[in-house]
Amino acid sequence: MKYKLLIVDHEAADLHIPEQAFRDEYEVITAESGAAGLELMKLHDFAIVIAEQRMPDMTGIEFLEKATPIQPNAVRVIMTGCTDVDDLSEAINSGAANQFVTKPWVNSDLQQTVKRAVAQYQEAEARSGSGREIERLETCIKMTVEGVVKTLRAMIYQKSSNLSEHCRRTSEYAGLIGMRFKLEPDEMEQLIFASLLHEVPNIRMPFEMDFDNSALTIEQHRVTQNCYEKGLELIANVPNLECVADTVRFQHEHFDGTGFFAGLEREKIPFLSRILAVANAYDEITSGRNPALMINEGTAAAWLKERSGTRFDPQVVEACLTTNLIETAAAPSAILTPTFIQTDAIATV
C-alpha cells in the first residue's frame, strides 16, 4: 500500500521536484494554496503533509494548524528557508509541525525526513487503532452491564412492582447521600446500581425475613445466609458488577457489629454499604411500603438518630438528615437515575 503524501506550495516549480522524487514510493498529491490543500484533506487520508511556510494566502504554519483537526495523525512537515529561524521555532513550539525541512533542500535529507515521518505516522495509527478497540470493548462492556441491570430489575418487578419502586427510591436516597460525601463518579455508579439491585438476593429467599429484628438459631442463620449468597450470585457472577455485589452483600451489617452475616463493624463495613443501609431503612419506614413500619418524616429522623452508632454509621445518618429526601422520592432525578432505567418499561425487559 502506498501512503499518500500532500505537498502544498504556491510555486508550481517547487512542487515538481519533490513530486518526482517520491512518486515511486508514495501517492503524491499537490496543492498550490493552503485553501486547496485543506479541501484535499477532506477527500484523502494523508500520512504526511508538507507545507511551504511562505505562501501568500496563508502561511505554512497557519495551514498546518487548520489541517491538524482534520487529520490529527498525519505527520506535518514545514518547509522553510535557512534564514527563517523564527518561523521554524514558532512551527515546532506551537505543535503545528512535527518535523521540518530547510530550503533549498538536499534530496537525501528530504527522503530521510519523509521516512521518519512515515514511521511516526505508523506509530500514531497503531495507537489510535488500539484506542478505538479499547473504546469499542468498553462500550460493549457498558452495554452488557446495563442489560444485566435491566434484566435483574425486571426480575424484581415481576416479584413485586411495589418492591421495584422501593429499590428505585432507595437508589435516589443513596445517590443524594453519596453526593453529600462527594463520591467519585465510579463510586456513585456502584452505589446507584447496588441500590437498584439490593433486593435481588431476597428473590431466592424461601420466606420473608426481617434482617434487623429476627433472632435466628444457628441452623436458621446458616440456611438464610446460604439462600442470600445464592441470590447474590445473580449479581456477583457478572463481570464488572463484582463491586456492586459486595456493596449489596454487606448492607445488613450493623455499625456495632451485630448485623448479618459477617459480623463486621464500623469502618470494616464498606462505606457504600453503610450508605445503602441508611437509604434502604429510610424508605422502609417512610414510604408506606410496609404499613407496619410506616412513620412520618419527623419521627423518622428520631428513629434514625436512635440507631445512630449502633445499627447505622453516625456520619451517614447525619448526611441523610441534612438532605431533603422526601421530595426526591416523588420524582426520579435525571442526575441520579441512570438513563437506561425506565420504570414504566421494566416489566417488558
C-alpha positions, 0 to 999 in steps of 0.5 A, a space after each residue: 500500500 502506498 501512503 499518500 503524501 500532500 505537498 502544498 506550495 504556491 510555486 508550481 516549480 517547487 512542487 515538481 521536484 519533490 513530486 518526482 522524487 517520491 512518486 515511486 514510493 508514495 501517492 503524491 498529491 499537490 496543492 498550490 494554496 493552503 485553501 486547496 490543500 485543506 479541501 484535499 484533506 477532506 477527500 484523502 487520508 494523508 500520512 504526511 503533509 508538507 507545507 511551504 511556510 511562505 505562501 501568500 494566502 496563508 502561511 505554512 504554519 497557519 495551514 498546518 494548524 487548520 489541517 491538524 483537526 482534520 487529520 490529527 495523525 498525519 505527520 506535518 512537515 514545514 518547509 522553510 528557508 535557512 534564514 527563517 529561524 523564527 518561523 521554524 521555532 514558532 512551527 515546532 513550539 506551537 505543535 503545528 509541525 512535527 518535523 521540518 525541512 530547510 530550503 533549498 533542500 538536499 534530496 537525501 535529507 528530504 527522503 530521510 525526513 519523509 521516512 521518519 515521518 512515515 514511521 511516526 505516522 505508523 506509530 500514531 495509527 497503531 495507537 489510535 487503532 488500539 484506542 478505538 478497540 479499547 473504546 469499542 470493548 468498553 462500550 460493549 462492556 457498558 452495554 452488557 452491564 446495563 442489560 444485566 441491570 435491566 434484566 435483574 430489575 425486571 426480575 424484581 418487578 415481576 416479584 413485586 412492582 411495589 418492591 421495584 419502586 422501593 429499590 428505585 427510591 432507595 437508589 435516589 436516597 443513596 445517590 443524594 447521600 453519596 453526593 453529600 460525601 462527594 463520591 467519585 463518579 465510579 463510586 456513585 455508579 456502584 452505589 446507584 446500581 447496588 441500590 437498584 439491585 439490593 433486593 435481588 438476593 431476597 428473590 431466592 429467599 424461601 420466606 420473608 425475613 426481617 434482617 434487623 429484628 429476627 433472632 435466628 438459631 444457628 441452623 436458621 442463620 446458616 440456611 438464610 445466609 446460604 439462600 442470600 449468597 445464592 441470590 447474590 450470585 445473580 449479581 456477583 457472577 457478572 463481570 464488572 458488577 463484582 463491586 456492586 455485589 459486595 456493596 449489596 452483600 454487606 448492607 445488613 451489617 450493623 455499625 456495632 457489629 451485630 448485623 448479618 452475616 459477617 459480623 463486621 463493624 464500623 469502618 470494616 463495613 464498606 462505606 457504600 454499604 453503610 450508605 445503602 443501609 441508611 437509604 434502604 431503612 429510610 424508605 422502609 419506614 417512610 414510604 408506606 411500603 410496609 404499613 407496619 413500619 410506616 412513620 412520618 418524616 419527623 419521627 423518622 429522623 428520631 428513629 434514625 438518630 436512635 440507631 445512630 452508632 449502633 445499627 447505622 454509621 453516625 456520619 451517614 445518618 447525619 448526611 441523610 438528615 441534612 438532605 431533603 429526601 422526601 421530595 426526591 422520592 416523588 420524582 426520579 432525578 435525571 442526575 441520579 437515575 441512570 438513563 437506561 432505567 425506565 420504570 414504566 418499561 421494566 416489566 417488558 425487559 
